[in-house]
Amino acid sequence: MKLTQMQDIGGCRIVVENKKLLFALKHRIYENMPTSVFKEKNYITTPKADGYRCIHLIQTYKTSGMTHKWLNGLNIEIQLRTKLQHLWATAVETVDLFTEQDLKSNNGNGKWKEFFRYLGLEFEFLEENSNATVSEQRKELQFKIKKISKELDIINKMNQWANALKIIGETRLEKFKFFLLSLNVKDREMLIEGYVDGDSAYENYILNEHLSRPKPNLVLVEAAATKELRKAFPNYFADTKEFLKYIKRIASA
């Protein structure tokens, strides 16, 4: 996709523990900038057909400064997710990266799509009724998740992806605040490059986007420490440990 075709040129993702905190945060955002958030997409009240749940707040970028004036009118997207919603979404992206599918756009293997759709329902139930007795309907849902997980060998596959991936550069980045993650799935390598300022990071992002062959999966991130990168983008590290805890729990139910 070309930059000129993208709806959001930048973004911020906020992950909180539960839906109560998420909706309180959304309310706080509207209190502080009611005119700039011009569009809301609530995929929690109305989930996507594939099971995706999140709130997207889209605002227009505006600055009076000359340096970045050319960005005026472009969109910035704020994503609000619970911890479980984030685990679900990054697991989908991990599968897309390592199986070369497009589940994120509701395309790809039917069994994988079915698995994540059922799992989205299970995670929703956990968030709403964590202490409730397991109903027959939920037992049936868990049975379907367990069955497909076994058919696709999901636990073994995800562990294999993590074990095979070589992380380059993660130990030399303490002084930086901008990070370019470059994942080459074919060679099973993920390179992390650190930058002191955002402009240099952005220039290298564009350079890699246009010149690298084969094209890597790139993401440019601002973070306080490298450990925050794994929390925000576990899919780039093939890190599904937290996600698999829930799958194993269902498998043993």
Summary of the structure (lengths in Angstrom):
residues: 253
radius of gyration: 19.4
end to end distance: 42.6
largest distance: 61.6
contacts: 709
relative contact order: 0.11
helix: 49%
strand: 21%
